[in-house]
Amino acid sequence: MTFAVRPEKLRIAQNLDDAMQQNRATGRVLQSVYGGSSITYKVNCNEQVVTVFEQNREAQPVGLGEQVTLSWSPQHSIVVEV
């Protein structure tokens, strides 16, 4: 199954305990772009590059190469291909 999740619906955490929501994936931060009010991350998850958009008001910046857990609510998953 292939699914999509909008970048702003993903949460990024360095600690698995901080990843409270049900769906999870782990990966390493490839890129971090500070955009004033937000940070956009590129994360390598099983050879797939995933984009995460995080508002700065909640952000705890994550460094390049850091192992992270991405999490999201099940209702934010959209099936693209079965």
N, C-alpha and C positions, 0 to 999 in steps of 0.2 A: 504494500500500500504506500502511496505517496501522498503526503499531506503538506499543507502550508499553514503558517502562523504569521500574522503581521508582526513586523519588527518591534513595534511599540507594545505588543501584548506579551512579549518575552521578558522575563526577569532574569538578571544575571547575579550570581552569588559565588563567592569563593568558598563558602562553607555550606556543606550539604544541609545542615540544620536550618540555614536561611532560605532554602528552596522549599517553601511550604506547600506549594501547589502540587497536584497529582502528576502531571506529565513532566518528565525530566529527560535531559540529555547532558552529557558531559563533553567538554572540549577544552581547547587552548586558545587563548586570545592571540589573534594574528595582527590585529590593528585596532587602534583606539584613536578616534578623531574627536577632539573637543570642538564643539560648535556653539559656545556661549551658554545657551540655556539647556543644552543637551550634550550627550556623548554617544557617538555611534561606534559600536564594536563590530568587528568581523571575527567570528569564532569558528575554528576548525572542529567539526563534530563528525567523526567517522568519515573523513575525507570529503565532507560536504561543508561549504562555507556558509555560515548562518549569520545574518545581520541582526543586531540587537540595537534598539534605539531606547536610550534611557534619559529621562529628565534629570537635570543637575540637582534639583531640589531634594531628590532622594538618593542621588548617586554617591557611592563610595568607590572612587576610581579604581579600576583593575589594571594592573600592569601587563605589558606584552609578555607572552609566554606563560602567563599564569593559567593554572588548571581551574576551570570554572564549571558550575552547574547552571544550566538554563532550565527554567521552569515556566509553565503556563497552564491556564485553566483549560479543561477539556473542551468547553464550549467555544474556545478560540481556534480549535483545529478545524481546518477545511480540507476535506478529502478532494484530491486532484485526480488521482488515478488508483484504480483497484487492481 
